Amino acid sequence: MDWNLRELRCFVAAAELGSFTDTAAQLQVSQAAVSRTIAGLETAIGVKLLRRVPRGCELTAAGQQILPQARIVLAEADRFTDFLSTRRGTLRLGYAWAALGSHTVQLQRDWAARHDTIELQLLRYNSPTAGLAEGLCDAAILRTSLEDKRFEQVVIGLERRLVAFPSDDRQWARRRHVSMREIADRTVVIDPRVGTTSSDLWTDPGHRPNFIESNDVDSWLDAITAGRGVGTTADATAHHHPRPGITYRPIKDGPRIAVRLAWWKDHRPDGMGDLLDIATKLYAEPRRRS
């Protein structure tokens, strides 16, 4: 069936107004154009929708059945149009566990100072690309490297690696930092889909921790709170997910974690240059102060 939204709008207007003349006035077209449009729709779907009466027009039985569905289609089309209009004024930035940690608020403020027509929207999605591959965001903050060549990625900074453990841990409660070797003696909770922790972090194959898996940052925190294990994570996690009963401490010999911004190679979002500039400067500032 070859029908279009213009025909549906004309049909719905005529059904609601009960007059081809009034429909023509509302749509700012000629009465003959209304007649042709509705006739075209009736031909496309193979049924008569409106009949002429002395005072205008009225729905046929088929028209009465089709009218509610036509209204639904038009409402969805309007919502889609609104989405497209809004999307042009929004840069959706996805992240899996944490955005930019202690830099997140300043990123939002610096962005707002530069852009009054594009809103920066932060969205959390627990997927390897933080929602980028799924089309849920325009760019993504990642702490693992993407092998998929469809994406462009740039390292914007480095973060310390922290260990998270129950605050009442008898061995570590008073410690200022922990070593990778000490963590190897524990059970470590990991998120294998998006996390930055794997057995590769421990160079001695005979001295590696046992691992248990979590589904996302919330289940990761739950497992650590319950004493099922400890976790290693980026510094940003401590800022985004503080939780009573969990202590974060630096891993003194833990390798730094690279923070990346990624986007589709064939679609560089509007404002991406400014986003890279702001984020890179935020990560560079602590080094300049030190």
Long-range contacts (C-beta under 8 A, 24 or more apart in sequence): 1-44, 1-45, 1-46, 2-44, 3-41, 3-44, 3-45, 5-73, 5-74, 5-77, 6-37, 7-37, 7-38, 7-40, 7-41, 7-44, 8-41, 8-70, 8-73, 8-74, 9-74, 10-34, 10-37, 10-38, 10-41, 11-37, 11-38, 11-41, 11-49, 11-50, 11-63, 11-66, 11-67, 11-70, 12-67, 12-70, 12-71, 12-74, 14-38, 14-50, 14-57, 15-49, 15-50, 15-57, 15-59, 15-63, 15-67, 17-56, 18-55, 18-56, 18-57, 18-58, 19-55, 19-56, 19-57, 20-56, 20-57, 21-56, 22-56, 88-270, 89-117, 89-118, 89-119, 90-118, 90-119, 90-120, 90-121, 91-118, 91-119, 91-120, 91-121, 91-138, 91-139, 91-269, 91-270, 91-271, 91-272, 91-275, 92-121, 92-123, 92-136, 92-137, 92-138, 92-139, 93-120, 93-121, 93-122, 93-123, 93-137, 93-138, 93-139, 93-140, 93-141, 93-275, 94-123, 94-124, 94-125, 94-129, 94-130, 94-131, 94-132, 94-136, 94-137, 94-139, 94-140, 94-141, 95-122, 95-123, 95-124, 95-125, 95-130, 95-140, 95-141, 95-142, 96-124, 96-125, 96-126, 96-127, 96-128, 96-130, 96-141, 96-142, 96-143, 96-194, 96-217, 97-124, 97-126, 97-143, 97-191, 97-194, 97-195, 97-216, 97-217, 97-233, 97-234, 97-236, 97-237, 97-240, 97-241, 98-217, 98-234, 98-236, 98-237, 98-239, 98-240, 98-241, 99-141, 99-236, 99-240, 100-141, 100-236, 100-259, 100-279, 100-282, 100-283, 101-159, 101-234, 101-235, 101-236, 101-237, 101-238, 101-239, 101-240, 102-235, 102-236, 102-239, 103-279, 103-282, 103-283, 104-236, 104-239, 104-240, 106-282, 107-278, 107-279, 107-282, 110-278, 110-282, 111-271, 111-274, 111-275, 111-278, 114-274, 114-278, 115-271, 115-274, 118-270, 118-271, 120-271, 120-275, 126-191, 126-193, 126-194, 126-215, 126-216, 126-217, 127-193, 127-194, 128-193, 128-194, 129-262, 130-194, 132-262, 132-263, 132-264, 138-263, 138-267, 138-269, 139-261, 139-262, 139-263, 139-269, 139-272, 139-275, 140-261, 140-262, 140-263, 141-259, 141-260, 141-261, 142-259, 142-260, 142-261, 142-262, 143-196, 143-234, 143-257, 143-258, 143-259, 143-260, 144-194, 144-195, 144-196, 145-258, 145-260, 146-260, 146-262, 149-265, 150-264, 150-265, 150-266, 151-262, 151-263, 151-264, 151-265, 152-262, 152-263, 152-264, 152-265, 152-268, 153-260, 153-261, 153-262, 154-260, 154-261, 154-262, 154-276, 155-258, 155-259, 155-260, 156-259, 156-260, 156-261, 156-276, 156-279, 156-280, 156-283, 157-258, 157-259, 157-279, 157-280, 157-282, 157-283, 157-284, 158-256, 158-257, 158-258, 158-259, 158-283, 159-234, 159-235, 159-236, 159-256, 159-257, 159-259, 160-234, 160-235, 160-250, 160-251, 160-254, 160-256, 160-257, 161-196, 161-232, 161-233, 161-234, 161-235, 161-250, 161-251, 161-254, 161-255, 161-256, 161-257, 162-232, 162-233, 162-234, 162-235, 162-237, 162-238, 162-248, 162-249, 162-250, 162-251, 162-254, 163-230, 163-231, 163-232, 163-248, 163-249, 163-250, 163-251, 163-254, 164-221, 164-224, 164-230, 164-231, 164-232, 164-233, 164-237, 164-238, 164-246, 164-247, 164-248, 165-224, 165-230, 165-231, 165-246, 165-247, 165-249, 166-224, 166-225, 166-227, 166-245, 166-246, 166-247, 167-244, 167-245, 167-246, 167-247, 168-245, 169-230, 169-247, 172-247, 172-249, 173-247, 175-249, 176-249, 176-250, 177-249, 177-250, 177-251, 177-252, 178-249, 178-250, 178-251, 178-252, 179-251, 179-252, 179-253, 180-251, 180-253, 180-254, 181-207, 183-209, 183-230, 183-232, 183-251, 184-208, 184-209, 185-209, 186-210, 186-229, 186-230, 187-211, 187-212, 187-228, 187-229, 187-230, 188-212, 188-229, 188-230, 188-231, 188-232, 189-213, 189-214, 189-220, 189-223, 189-224, 189-228, 189-229, 189-230, 189-231, 190-214, 190-220, 190-231, 191-215, 191-216, 191-217, 191-220, 195-220, 195-233, 196-232, 196-233, 196-234, 196-257, 197-231, 197-232, 197-233, 201-232, 201-254, 201-255, 217-241, 221-246, 234-259, 259-283
